[in-house]
Amino acid sequence: MSAAGLVTYAWHGFPQPPSFPAPAHVDLIGNAVFALAALGLLAFVVARLRRTAPPT
């Protein structure tokens, strides 16, 4: 469930207007960096869970 929330917040950053005045390209780059970091975090967690999960 928290993975869905993380991806939702990462996606929501793109249509959301910036909190402070910034050029559009800076805003998009910041959103892309956050979204990639969020996906990287999820990939790390999935890999870690698969490695530590007991075999079925």
Backbone as CSV, one residue per row, in Angstrom:
resi,resn,N_x,N_y,N_z,CA_x,CA_y,CA_z,C_x,C_y,C_z
1,MET,0.811,-1.197,0.000,0.000,0.000,0.000,0.850,1.254,0.000
2,SER,1.940,1.268,0.722,2.759,2.474,0.750,3.446,2.700,-0.594
3,ALA,3.690,1.640,-1.354,4.280,1.797,-2.689,3.323,2.561,-3.599
4,ALA,2.061,2.265,-3.509,1.075,2.978,-4.326,1.022,4.452,-3.933
5,GLY,1.105,4.745,-2.664,1.119,6.135,-2.219,2.351,6.876,-2.708
6,LEU,3.494,6.218,-2.668,4.734,6.836,-3.128,4.669,7.155,-4.620
7,VAL,4.178,6.215,-5.405,4.063,6.436,-6.851,3.022,7.516,-7.144
8,THR,1.949,7.550,-6.375,0.924,8.580,-6.568,1.491,9.963,-6.308
9,TYR,2.238,10.127,-5.228,2.845,11.426,-4.944,3.878,11.794,-5.998
10,ALA,4.623,10.830,-6.490,5.609,11.111,-7.535,4.905,11.565,-8.817
11,TRP,3.823,10.913,-9.182,3.072,11.289,-10.382,2.393,12.638,-10.195
12,HIS,1.870,12.887,-9.017,1.117,14.113,-8.753,1.993,15.359,-8.840
13,GLY,3.273,15.216,-8.704,4.165,16.361,-8.775,4.223,17.003,-10.153
14,PHE,3.970,16.238,-11.203,4.073,16.787,-12.556,2.970,17.792,-12.882
15,PRO,1.692,17.512,-12.654,0.674,18.523,-12.967,0.529,19.609,-11.894
16,GLN,1.069,19.378,-10.712,0.965,20.336,-9.608,1.822,21.569,-9.895
17,PRO,1.282,22.779,-9.696,2.126,23.963,-9.894,3.228,24.021,-8.825
18,PRO,4.371,24.607,-9.168,5.475,24.645,-8.196,5.135,25.468,-6.960
19,SER,5.760,25.136,-5.844,5.529,25.839,-4.584,6.170,27.218,-4.579
20,PHE,7.238,27.377,-5.327,7.913,28.668,-5.419,8.187,28.953,-6.896
21,PRO,8.340,30.216,-7.256,8.570,30.542,-8.662,9.851,29.893,-9.182
22,ALA,9.711,29.116,-10.227,10.859,28.460,-10.842,10.558,28.286,-12.325
23,PRO,11.584,28.303,-13.151,11.361,28.036,-14.572,10.750,26.645,-14.765
24,ALA,9.987,26.497,-15.828,9.280,25.228,-16.077,10.252,24.059,-16.198
25,HIS,11.383,24.258,-16.852,12.316,23.139,-17.025,12.940,22.713,-15.695
26,VAL,13.170,23.643,-14.800,13.712,23.297,-13.482,12.675,22.504,-12.692
27,ASP,11.427,22.909,-12.787,10.343,22.199,-12.099,10.225,20.764,-12.621
28,LEU,10.253,20.605,-13.932,10.139,19.264,-14.506,11.340,18.392,-14.164
29,ILE,12.523,18.968,-14.162,13.719,18.197,-13.803,13.631,17.737,-12.350
30,GLY,13.196,18.626,-11.467,13.035,18.243,-10.060,12.012,17.137,-9.878
31,ASN,10.893,17.241,-10.598,9.874,16.193,-10.517,10.394,14.870,-11.053
32,ALA,11.148,14.928,-12.154,11.695,13.702,-12.735,12.714,13.055,-11.806
33,VAL,13.551,13.865,-11.169,14.542,13.318,-10.230,13.836,12.642,-9.065
34,PHE,12.803,13.286,-8.519,12.069,12.676,-7.414,11.384,11.382,-7.851
35,ALA,10.750,11.398,-9.023,10.053,10.200,-9.501,11.043,9.052,-9.725
36,LEU,12.201,9.354,-10.304,13.205,8.301,-10.505,13.750,7.780,-9.184
37,ALA,13.935,8.667,-8.221,14.390,8.232,-6.901,13.333,7.350,-6.234
38,ALA,12.071,7.707,-6.394,10.995,6.901,-5.817,10.955,5.522,-6.460
39,LEU,11.085,5.462,-7.776,11.091,4.161,-8.455,12.330,3.350,-8.093
40,GLY,13.455,4.023,-7.935,14.669,3.326,-7.504,14.526,2.752,-6.108
41,LEU,13.906,3.513,-5.224,13.659,3.025,-3.871,12.748,1.805,-3.893
42,LEU,11.696,1.856,-4.701,10.795,0.707,-4.796,11.509,-0.510,-5.377
43,ALA,12.346,-0.305,-6.384,13.095,-1.425,-6.965,14.041,-2.036,-5.927
44,PHE,14.675,-1.199,-5.127,15.560,-1.686,-4.071,14.788,-2.521,-3.054
45,VAL,13.627,-2.038,-2.656,12.818,-2.753,-1.663,12.340,-4.090,-2.223
46,VAL,11.901,-4.103,-3.473,11.442,-5.354,-4.083,12.591,-6.355,-4.149
47,ALA,13.752,-5.912,-4.580,14.904,-6.817,-4.655,15.283,-7.336,-3.276
48,ARG,15.239,-6.469,-2.300,15.596,-6.885,-0.931,14.575,-7.887,-0.377
49,LEU,13.296,-7.642,-0.633,12.266,-8.564,-0.149,12.355,-9.914,-0.829
50,ARG,12.660,-9.919,-2.115,12.791,-11.195,-2.827,13.993,-11.985,-2.341
51,ARG,15.036,-11.272,-1.954,16.254,-11.955,-1.485,16.063,-12.519,-0.077
52,THR,15.300,-11.840,0.764,15.165,-12.280,2.156,13.913,-13.101,2.417
53,ALA,13.013,-13.195,1.424,11.782,-13.958,1.625,12.105,-15.461,1.656
54,PRO,11.467,-16.185,2.543,11.706,-17.640,2.564,11.125,-18.297,1.318
55,PRO,11.764,-19.323,0.814,11.235,-20.017,-0.383,9.902,-20.680,-0.085
56,THR,9.052,-20.679,-1.075,7.717,-21.306,-0.883,7.674,-22.682,-1.472
